[in-house]
Amino acid sequence: MKKKFLSVIGFAILCRFQVYSQVKTDTTSLPRPAYTSLYTPIGQDSTNYNPRRLRIDEIDLVSSYYTQTGDHSAVMGGMPGPKGTQNVTDFSNGLNLNLVWLNQANNKNTLSLGLGYDHHSSASAAYVALEGGGKPGGSRFYPSLDWTIENAKTGGTFGIGAYYSGEYNYKSKGIDFHWSTKTNDKSGEFGVKLQGYFDRVTLIYPSELIPPSSATQTGTTVYTTASGVVETLSSTGQVISSSKNTLPTSARTTLTAAFSYSQQINSRLQIMFLGDLVTQSGYLSLPFHRVYFNDNDTSKAKVEKLPSSRFKLPIGFRLNYFLGDNIILRTYYRYYMDNWGTRSNTASIEIPYKVTPFFSVSPFYRYYTQTAAKYYAPYREHSPTDTYYTSNDEYAKFNASFYGVGFRIAPPNGVFGMHNFHELEIRYGHYTQTTDLVSDVVSLSVGFK
Amino acid sequence: MKTTKQLMKISACLLLIISATSCVHLKEYQKSRLNDSEMALTNRKVEKNELNFQSYREGASGANAGKTGGGCGCN
């Protein structure tokens, strides 16, 4: 009886605490989005907060520094040694801005604006000119736009996106439609994304394969550089006039249908299945990739030649498991096949360890293996009678390992005590291929709300 | 080839384990671990440029919610 009495008293005290927690005036200054929060303040809202109003939900900035070494560049047809250098450095910066508002039906609208800029130096690009006098660097600019609307009742989404990427020798425009729907109990979600990329490849050929200089009747010489600049030279060698890139371009189209299904299995485990259907058509080679043949005549390089269509089928799954209270297992596997003969397996595991609820350390390892495409042969191993040929190591048989560690900090009071600075991630990775290509990448991601 | 077969077997075993585990209907308060940001079934934001260079250096791409086209990666 005494036990029962004490239980009733205890329950009553707990209820009191619960009541207190519901009526206590909120003294925090953090904004509370009304469309997702279970919090319902009692009393007059004096903040003029309007959930329908357009507002900035999140700003993300991701920067990376990438450095690579190797000595079988595709520009020199896989030639080993200094001329085949694959040294690359790349500095990438991407900014993403998410704007959110609610419409009349309380559906959440998200507008994502992305802006990216990369600057790279590439030693192999210099060898587009045979003696290494070409421009060894460049930059890329890539804005993007995406609009997504989420149904407040069902959780389903629909959206459209557009994308552009521009660099000196390559322009790409893209568009996508994406749609997702949740199961009745909202534990599963099916998604579809249809993408189209419409690219133009500038036909920059190796210097020895472009048309030779031509003399005109007035005694001047018209000369086309490897990068497509047409210069008119006087009889004394002075540049009289110079026109910008006049080289023709060729089209490349990529169409993708990407499917996904995610499912919560229990309170610690969730999985996702992924599958893409990808078709490419158009000019799928690169015009400045040389190929040397096994006829012992190294002066007769040709430009890489690949079929004008390719079909890719990658399928994979993710499995994430919360082990105990501090450890998470993030795993991924993919099988890939295409009609050029490449078969590939990718497996990765990342193990975030939560040192505190707001700080984690995440070591990771990724293993990749692929078979060679049927159009690939190394330096001077192609036959001159081959219909298609490439010596680009991207299509070679190789294995690769990628490992490193990441750090993430996301304290409730903001990083360094700044409320709006909600997340900071730093990650380093070391990558090795059995083709002797080695690279390192360090990335920084910061998020503001 | 041997490694490929081993990976396939491991994957098949994992899928079998998952299939054998019945899905449990979860209430919102039971999803605290699943809602942890590190449990998200997506790539991390900080991985974005890693995925780019991998798709340019390797023959395979796709099925990872990353890009399957666009951009040259010629260098």
Chai-1 contact restraints between the chains, C-beta under 6 A:
chainA,res_idxA,chainB,res_idxB,connection_type,confidence,min_distance_angstrom,max_distance_angstrom,comment,restraint_id
A,D60,B,K45,contact,1.0,0.0,6.0,A-B,restraint_1
A,V62,B,K45,contact,1.0,0.0,6.0,A-B,restraint_2
A,V62,B,K48,contact,1.0,0.0,6.0,A-B,restraint_3
A,S64,B,N49,contact,1.0,0.0,6.0,A-B,restraint_4
A,Y66,B,F53,contact,1.0,0.0,6.0,A-B,restraint_5
A,V88,B,N75,contact,1.0,0.0,6.0,A-B,restraint_6
A,S92,B,N49,contact,1.0,0.0,6.0,A-B,restraint_7
A,H120,B,N75,contact,1.0,0.0,6.0,A-B,restraint_8
A,S122,B,N75,contact,1.0,0.0,6.0,A-B,restraint_9
A,A125,B,N75,contact,1.0,0.0,6.0,A-B,restraint_10
A,S165,B,G70,contact,1.0,0.0,6.0,A-B,restraint_11
A,S165,B,G71,contact,1.0,0.0,6.0,A-B,restraint_12
A,Y170,B,C72,contact,1.0,0.0,6.0,A-B,restraint_13
A,S172,B,G70,contact,1.0,0.0,6.0,A-B,restraint_14
A,S172,B,G71,contact,1.0,0.0,6.0,A-B,restraint_15
A,G174,B,G70,contact,1.0,0.0,6.0,A-B,restraint_16
A,D185,B,H25,contact,1.0,0.0,6.0,A-B,restraint_17
A,Y197,B,G69,contact,1.0,0.0,6.0,A-B,restraint_18
A,Y197,B,G70,contact,1.0,0.0,6.0,A-B,restraint_19
A,T254,B,G69,contact,1.0,0.0,6.0,A-B,restraint_20
A,T256,B,T68,contact,1.0,0.0,6.0,A-B,restraint_21
A,S262,B,L41,contact,1.0,0.0,6.0,A-B,restraint_22
A,Q264,B,L34,contact,1.0,0.0,6.0,A-B,restraint_23
A,I265,B,T21,contact,1.0,0.0,6.0,A-B,restraint_24
A,I265,B,C23,contact,1.0,0.0,6.0,A-B,restraint_25
A,N266,B,V24,contact,1.0,0.0,6.0,A-B,restraint_26
A,S267,B,L26,contact,1.0,0.0,6.0,A-B,restraint_27
A,S267,B,Q30,contact,1.0,0.0,6.0,A-B,restraint_28
A,S267,B,R33,contact,1.0,0.0,6.0,A-B,restraint_29
A,R268,B,R33,contact,1.0,0.0,6.0,A-B,restraint_30
A,Q270,B,L34,contact,1.0,0.0,6.0,A-B,restraint_31
A,I271,B,I18,contact,1.0,0.0,6.0,A-B,restraint_32
A,M272,B,L41,contact,1.0,0.0,6.0,A-B,restraint_33
A,L274,B,A63,contact,1.0,0.0,6.0,A-B,restraint_34
A,D276,B,G62,contact,1.0,0.0,6.0,A-B,restraint_35
A,D276,B,A63,contact,1.0,0.0,6.0,A-B,restraint_36
A,V278,B,G62,contact,1.0,0.0,6.0,A-B,restraint_37
A,V278,B,T68,contact,1.0,0.0,6.0,A-B,restraint_38
A,L286,B,C74,contact,1.0,0.0,6.0,A-B,restraint_39
A,P314,B,G62,contact,1.0,0.0,6.0,A-B,restraint_40
A,P314,B,A63,contact,1.0,0.0,6.0,A-B,restraint_41
A,I315,B,A63,contact,1.0,0.0,6.0,A-B,restraint_42
A,G316,B,A63,contact,1.0,0.0,6.0,A-B,restraint_43
A,R318,B,L41,contact,1.0,0.0,6.0,A-B,restraint_44
A,N320,B,M39,contact,1.0,0.0,6.0,A-B,restraint_45
A,F322,B,R33,contact,1.0,0.0,6.0,A-B,restraint_46
A,I328,B,E38,contact,1.0,0.0,6.0,A-B,restraint_47
A,Y333,B,S11,contact,1.0,0.0,6.0,A-B,restraint_48
A,R334,B,A63,contact,1.0,0.0,6.0,A-B,restraint_49
A,Y336,B,A60,contact,1.0,0.0,6.0,A-B,restraint_50
A,T342,B,G59,contact,1.0,0.0,6.0,A-B,restraint_51
A,S344,B,A60,contact,1.0,0.0,6.0,A-B,restraint_52
A,N345,B,T4,contact,1.0,0.0,6.0,A-B,restraint_53
A,N345,B,L7,contact,1.0,0.0,6.0,A-B,restraint_54
A,A347,B,L7,contact,1.0,0.0,6.0,A-B,restraint_55
A,P352,B,E38,contact,1.0,0.0,6.0,A-B,restraint_56
A,T369,B,T3,contact,1.0,0.0,6.0,A-B,restraint_57
A,Q370,B,G59,contact,1.0,0.0,6.0,A-B,restraint_58
A,E394,B,G59,contact,1.0,0.0,6.0,A-B,restraint_59
A,Y395,B,G59,contact,1.0,0.0,6.0,A-B,restraint_60
A,E425,B,V46,contact,1.0,0.0,6.0,A-B,restraint_61
A,R427,B,V46,contact,1.0,0.0,6.0,A-B,restraint_62
A,V441,B,E50,contact,1.0,0.0,6.0,A-B,restraint_63
A,S443,B,V46,contact,1.0,0.0,6.0,A-B,restraint_64
A,S443,B,N49,contact,1.0,0.0,6.0,A-B,restraint_65
A,S445,B,K45,contact,1.0,0.0,6.0,A-B,restraint_66
A,S445,B,V46,contact,1.0,0.0,6.0,A-B,restraint_67
